[in-house]
Amino acid sequence: MRKLVFVGFAVVFMASIGVVSAFPQVPHLIIEGFPPQVMGNTANLVRVDGAQQGEPLSFSTPPDASLSRFYHAQGAALLVDQGNFAPVGVYGEGIDSNMRLNSYSMVKTLVGLLVVRAVERGDLPSLNTSVQDILGREAPNIVIADLLTMSGGLAATSESVKRERDEGYSPFSVLGQMHIYGVEDVYDDLEIRTDWVGNFHYQSANTALLGRILEVAYETPLAELLSEIIWQPAGAADAYWRAYPHGDGITAYCCLYARPQDWLRVGRFILENGTEDTPLFSPVVWQDWILPSLSGETRGNGAYGDHLRHDVLDRDGAPIQAPFAYAMGHLGQVMYLVPDLDAVVVRFGSEPQLLHSTLYELLEPLPEG
């Protein structure tokens, strides 16, 4: 019996050694765990310097219908800034206004914004610049424009033919490896699928590459770029961004911990195209990024632009008819931008809630004239 126990132990031990040898990221991912919704300790987090923190924003209570949907979907925060209307907002159970919540993939949109801005300013040569020209020949053979739209066929070698997104958070996936060691560590595991080229396929490595491109172009860490160009000018308080534990740089595709009210400030900053003295873009580029010319059918199907999604409020007979843009993350974290209604809506939670109904229940038509 003892011999069988010893043999069993030896088999498990050798198998474990084999797994760790093949997938060295696994122990690190198990220890760290899945990125939590609420920020705990700051291990592996880099501070994004913000503006001097003032008093929390004050909100009135949202309409009953929106509250019901919010609580049903285990909402953590739902905040609305609609120009001259009184701001409304609510926090979920156990959440207060100073807690920093995980953006998950919502932060991808800010990386996309920085790239589009860098191209317009000439800090990056053009959208058609090869990634290899910036990051070296070991990087994927793809251009910046295709990374922005996730339509260049970039895939992990472990992705199946039928999948149209990255493999998720499996500790054995290429994304899991990248999450610990950085995007440079998985160059050999990324490929261009010719049958995917020209079509949208979600893959976080696109954003990871864009983050590295920005750092090389500006010779500045990504957290500093976000702070200088967006976070501080928007008046947002300090945030914290996850760094690769055993690699260089920030997880550009995930995990910016910030107060929801500061996402509301950032959304307002983007909606107003920065400030009059320091705009983010020229008016033409801003319009093309936030509300590009799309057919109703394309926009209504949730079109993916340059790291920003697009949709439309168009229910028959509804008082609100307007296109909108939005950034979205895991668990239904959303920042809505609705230029025609001068509105920014920020939603955090533990489950997604209906995208369009959320806006219909919260927003009001602007007064005529």
VMD Tcl script that draws the C-alpha trace (Angstrom):
set ca {
  {0.00 0.00 0.00}
  {2.80 2.39 0.95}
  {4.49 1.57 -2.32}
  {1.35 2.46 -4.27}
  {1.01 5.75 -2.37}
  {4.65 6.54 -3.09}
  {4.25 5.71 -6.76}
  {1.10 7.85 -6.95}
  {2.87 10.73 -5.29}
  {5.83 10.38 -7.65}
  {3.53 10.41 -10.69}
  {1.74 13.55 -9.49}
  {5.05 15.21 -8.68}
  {6.55 14.43 -12.07}
  {3.37 15.56 -13.83}
  {3.47 18.82 -11.90}
  {7.08 19.32 -12.89}
  {6.09 18.72 -16.50}
  {3.22 21.23 -16.35}
  {5.38 23.92 -14.77}
  {8.12 23.26 -17.31}
  {5.69 23.59 -20.23}
  {3.62 26.39 -18.70}
  {5.86 28.36 -16.30}
  {3.18 31.03 -15.89}
  {0.79 28.64 -14.14}
  {2.18 28.94 -10.56}
  {2.25 32.73 -10.84}
  {-1.33 32.89 -12.12}
  {-2.54 30.58 -9.36}
  {-0.85 32.68 -6.68}
  {-2.14 35.97 -8.10}
  {-5.61 34.68 -8.89}
  {-8.08 36.24 -11.30}
  {-7.81 40.07 -11.29}
  {-10.31 41.19 -8.61}
  {-13.06 43.73 -9.22}
  {-12.04 45.92 -6.27}
  {-8.42 46.93 -5.79}
  {-6.73 45.28 -2.82}
  {-3.00 45.49 -2.28}
  {-0.89 47.33 -4.83}
  {1.49 44.48 -5.65}
  {2.18 44.45 -9.39}
  {0.36 47.78 -9.75}
  {1.90 50.99 -11.11}
  {0.44 54.34 -10.13}
  {-1.05 56.55 -12.80}
  {-0.59 60.01 -11.35}
  {-3.77 62.04 -11.29}
  {-4.79 65.55 -10.45}
  {-5.10 66.65 -6.84}
  {-8.05 64.75 -5.40}
  {-10.94 66.99 -4.42}
  {-14.31 66.23 -2.91}
  {-16.24 63.28 -4.39}
  {-18.81 64.21 -6.99}
  {-22.38 64.56 -5.75}
  {-25.21 62.66 -7.44}
  {-28.97 62.50 -7.18}
  {-30.78 59.14 -7.29}
  {-31.33 57.56 -10.74}
  {-34.83 56.62 -11.95}
  {-36.46 53.56 -10.35}
  {-36.35 51.49 -13.54}
  {-32.59 51.95 -13.87}
  {-32.08 51.13 -10.19}
  {-33.98 47.87 -10.57}
  {-31.83 46.85 -13.53}
  {-28.66 47.96 -11.74}
  {-29.28 45.89 -8.62}
  {-30.53 42.88 -10.58}
  {-27.21 42.81 -12.49}
  {-25.17 43.16 -9.28}
  {-24.10 46.67 -10.15}
  {-21.16 48.28 -8.40}
  {-21.51 51.84 -9.75}
  {-23.78 53.66 -12.22}
  {-22.99 57.34 -12.82}
  {-24.42 59.81 -15.34}
  {-23.20 63.21 -16.49}
  {-25.59 64.71 -19.01}
  {-24.39 68.27 -19.41}
  {-26.82 70.76 -17.87}
  {-28.95 68.07 -16.22}
  {-28.24 67.26 -12.57}
  {-25.79 64.31 -12.38}
  {-27.27 61.07 -11.13}
  {-25.56 58.05 -9.66}
  {-25.65 55.09 -7.34}
  {-23.12 52.68 -5.82}
  {-23.74 49.02 -5.13}
  {-23.69 47.22 -1.82}
  {-20.29 47.41 -0.17}
  {-18.96 49.94 -2.71}
  {-18.15 53.53 -1.83}
  {-17.15 56.48 -3.98}
  {-13.44 56.25 -3.16}
  {-12.98 52.59 -4.04}
  {-10.93 51.86 -7.11}
  {-12.57 49.29 -9.38}
  {-11.09 47.18 -12.15}
  {-11.66 48.44 -15.69}
  {-10.77 45.06 -17.19}
  {-10.73 45.59 -20.99}
  {-12.38 49.02 -20.83}
  {-8.89 50.53 -20.64}
  {-8.18 49.25 -24.17}
  {-10.10 52.25 -25.51}
  {-7.72 54.69 -23.82}
  {-4.75 52.92 -25.40}
  {-6.47 53.17 -28.78}
  {-7.07 56.88 -28.22}
  {-3.38 57.44 -27.44}
  {-2.37 55.65 -30.63}
  {-4.78 57.59 -32.88}
  {-3.58 60.83 -31.28}
  {0.09 59.84 -31.75}
  {-0.47 59.18 -35.46}
  {-2.26 62.49 -36.01}
  {0.53 64.39 -34.21}
  {3.25 62.63 -36.19}
  {4.63 60.87 -33.10}
  {3.97 57.63 -34.98}
  {4.64 57.59 -38.75}
  {1.21 56.42 -39.96}
  {-1.53 53.88 -39.39}
  {0.05 51.76 -42.12}
  {3.38 51.54 -40.31}
  {4.55 47.97 -39.81}
  {4.78 46.79 -36.21}
  {8.11 45.20 -37.09}
  {9.53 48.59 -38.08}
  {8.97 49.74 -34.48}
  {9.32 46.60 -32.34}
  {11.73 44.54 -34.45}
  {11.54 41.56 -36.78}
  {10.50 39.14 -34.04}
  {7.18 40.99 -33.64}
  {4.14 39.97 -35.73}
  {4.09 41.13 -39.34}
  {1.06 43.41 -39.10}
  {0.37 47.16 -39.34}
  {-0.86 49.57 -36.65}
  {-4.25 50.09 -38.32}
  {-4.98 46.37 -38.12}
  {-4.09 46.28 -34.43}
  {-6.46 49.17 -33.75}
  {-9.39 47.51 -35.49}
  {-8.43 43.95 -34.48}
  {-8.95 42.96 -38.09}
  {-5.46 41.94 -39.19}
  {-5.88 38.25 -38.39}
  {-3.70 38.29 -35.26}
  {-4.21 35.04 -33.34}
  {-2.52 32.91 -30.73}
  {-1.27 29.59 -32.05}
  {-3.46 27.76 -29.52}
  {-6.67 29.37 -30.78}
  {-8.97 27.04 -32.69}
  {-10.17 27.78 -36.21}
  {-13.69 28.55 -35.01}
  {-12.81 30.95 -32.21}
  {-13.16 34.67 -32.84}
  {-11.68 35.95 -29.57}
  {-8.66 35.25 -27.41}
  {-8.67 32.10 -25.34}
  {-9.73 33.79 -22.11}
  {-7.98 33.51 -18.79}
  {-6.92 29.87 -18.97}
  {-3.55 29.58 -17.20}
  {-2.39 27.34 -20.08}
  {-3.22 29.88 -22.80}
  {-0.96 32.28 -24.65}
  {-2.88 35.10 -22.95}
  {-2.03 33.55 -19.59}
  {1.65 33.48 -20.52}
  {1.52 37.07 -21.77}
  {-0.28 38.14 -18.59}
  {2.80 37.17 -16.55}
  {5.79 37.67 -18.84}
  {4.70 40.39 -21.28}
  {3.90 40.49 -24.97}
  {7.51 40.09 -26.12}
  {7.56 36.68 -24.47}
  {4.78 35.38 -26.74}
  {5.93 36.71 -30.12}
  {6.62 33.13 -31.25}
  {3.08 32.14 -30.21}
  {1.35 34.80 -32.31}
  {0.46 34.28 -35.95}
  {-1.47 35.98 -38.74}
  {-4.41 33.87 -39.86}
  {-5.03 34.77 -43.49}
  {-8.64 33.55 -43.26}
  {-9.28 36.10 -40.49}
  {-7.71 39.12 -42.24}
  {-10.23 41.89 -42.85}
  {-12.66 40.69 -40.18}
  {-12.90 41.63 -36.52}
  {-11.45 39.01 -34.18}
  {-10.97 39.96 -30.55}
  {-7.43 39.31 -29.31}
  {-5.86 41.18 -26.37}
  {-2.39 40.86 -27.89}
  {-3.44 43.61 -30.33}
  {-3.64 46.08 -27.45}
  {-0.53 44.72 -25.76}
  {1.42 45.45 -28.95}
  {-0.08 48.95 -29.21}
  {1.04 49.66 -25.65}
  {4.62 48.68 -26.45}
  {4.53 50.73 -29.65}
  {3.53 53.82 -27.65}
  {6.29 53.26 -25.11}
  {8.91 52.89 -27.86}
  {7.63 55.90 -29.82}
  {7.60 58.21 -26.79}
  {10.41 56.54 -24.84}
  {8.04 56.83 -21.88}
  {6.23 54.22 -19.74}
  {2.60 53.75 -20.70}
  {1.32 54.72 -17.24}
  {3.09 58.08 -17.56}
  {1.65 58.66 -21.02}
  {-1.89 58.00 -19.77}
  {-1.31 60.32 -16.82}
  {0.09 63.19 -18.88}
  {-2.28 63.06 -21.85}
  {-5.60 61.95 -20.35}
  {-5.77 61.25 -16.64}
  {-4.39 64.48 -15.12}
  {-5.93 66.88 -17.69}
  {-9.31 65.23 -17.08}
  {-9.03 66.02 -13.36}
  {-9.04 62.34 -12.34}
  {-7.45 61.15 -9.10}
  {-4.58 58.65 -8.97}
  {-5.27 55.28 -10.55}
  {-3.30 52.03 -10.53}
  {-2.47 49.88 -13.55}
  {-1.37 46.26 -13.46}
  {2.21 45.60 -14.56}
  {3.57 42.31 -15.89}
  {4.96 40.55 -12.79}
  {7.91 39.07 -14.69}
  {8.10 41.23 -17.79}
  {8.55 44.83 -18.83}
  {5.66 47.26 -18.96}
  {1.94 47.45 -18.26}
  {-0.90 45.10 -19.18}
  {-2.24 47.59 -21.71}
  {-5.26 45.39 -22.41}
  {-6.53 45.13 -18.84}
  {-6.79 46.10 -15.23}
  {-6.70 49.84 -14.57}
  {-8.00 50.38 -11.03}
  {-9.73 53.74 -10.69}
  {-12.74 55.36 -9.05}
  {-15.85 55.24 -11.26}
  {-16.29 58.99 -10.82}
  {-12.85 59.46 -12.40}
  {-13.92 57.42 -15.40}
  {-16.84 59.84 -15.62}
  {-14.37 62.74 -15.67}
  {-12.28 60.99 -18.33}
  {-15.40 60.35 -20.40}
  {-16.35 64.04 -20.22}
  {-12.79 64.98 -21.20}
  {-12.98 62.71 -24.24}
  {-16.50 63.84 -25.16}
  {-15.34 67.46 -25.19}
  {-12.18 66.56 -27.15}
  {-9.85 67.60 -24.36}
  {-9.70 71.29 -23.61}
  {-9.95 74.34 -25.86}
  {-6.26 75.07 -25.33}
  {-5.11 71.45 -25.64}
  {-7.51 69.35 -27.72}
  {-6.95 65.63 -28.00}
  {-7.53 65.60 -31.76}
  {-8.39 67.91 -34.60}
  {-12.21 68.18 -34.96}
  {-12.18 65.94 -38.04}
  {-10.18 63.16 -36.38}
  {-12.23 63.42 -33.17}
  {-15.45 63.04 -35.16}
  {-14.08 60.11 -37.14}
  {-12.89 58.33 -33.99}
  {-15.90 58.85 -31.75}
  {-18.75 58.86 -34.31}
  {-17.46 57.59 -37.66}
  {-19.68 57.50 -40.72}
  {-21.37 54.12 -40.53}
  {-24.53 52.66 -42.00}
  {-27.37 52.14 -39.57}
  {-27.06 48.39 -39.96}
  {-23.32 48.39 -39.28}
  {-23.59 50.72 -36.30}
  {-26.57 48.83 -34.92}
  {-24.54 45.62 -34.85}
  {-22.02 47.08 -32.43}
  {-19.28 48.02 -34.92}
  {-15.72 47.96 -33.57}
  {-13.67 50.99 -34.58}
  {-10.20 52.04 -33.49}
  {-10.45 50.33 -30.09}
  {-13.87 51.96 -29.55}
  {-17.25 50.34 -30.13}
  {-20.21 52.01 -31.88}
  {-23.95 51.50 -31.68}
  {-27.22 53.45 -31.93}
  {-30.36 54.17 -29.91}
  {-33.09 53.70 -32.51}
  {-36.13 52.04 -30.95}
  {-39.32 52.93 -32.77}
  {-41.25 55.62 -30.92}
  {-38.56 56.19 -28.28}
  {-37.95 59.86 -27.33}
  {-34.20 59.35 -27.72}
  {-32.69 58.62 -31.12}
  {-28.90 58.92 -31.14}
  {-25.69 57.13 -32.04}
  {-23.26 56.38 -29.25}
  {-19.76 55.05 -28.68}
  {-18.69 52.88 -25.79}
  {-15.75 51.17 -24.14}
  {-16.49 47.78 -22.58}
  {-14.74 45.42 -20.19}
  {-15.26 42.03 -18.59}
  {-18.38 41.75 -16.40}
  {-20.06 44.57 -18.30}
  {-17.90 47.51 -17.23}
  {-18.94 50.24 -19.68}
  {-18.17 53.87 -20.42}
  {-20.78 55.30 -22.80}
  {-20.22 58.46 -24.85}
  {-23.33 60.01 -26.42}
  {-22.34 63.29 -28.14}
  {-25.83 64.15 -29.42}
  {-27.14 64.10 -25.83}
  {-24.01 65.58 -24.23}
  {-23.93 62.47 -22.05}
  {-21.36 60.26 -20.37}
  {-22.51 57.15 -18.51}
  {-20.21 54.88 -16.50}
  {-21.31 51.46 -15.29}
  {-19.40 48.88 -13.18}
  {-20.75 45.58 -11.91}
  {-20.36 41.85 -11.41}
  {-22.68 40.93 -14.31}
  {-23.43 42.66 -17.63}
  {-26.66 44.61 -18.00}
  {-28.55 45.41 -21.18}
  {-26.55 47.92 -23.21}
  {-29.35 49.96 -24.80}
  {-31.94 49.71 -22.03}
  {-29.44 51.16 -19.58}
  {-29.26 54.36 -21.64}
  {-32.98 54.57 -22.36}
  {-33.75 54.40 -18.64}
  {-31.18 57.04 -17.67}
  {-30.98 59.71 -20.34}
  {-33.32 62.52 -21.34}
  {-33.67 64.31 -24.69}
  {-31.89 67.65 -24.75}
  {-34.29 70.62 -24.71}
  {-34.83 72.12 -28.14}
  {-33.19 75.41 -28.87}
}
mol new
graphics top color blue
foreach p $ca { graphics top sphere $p radius 0.5 }
foreach p [lrange $ca 0 end-1] q [lrange $ca 1 end] { graphics top cylinder $p $q radius 0.2 }
display resetview
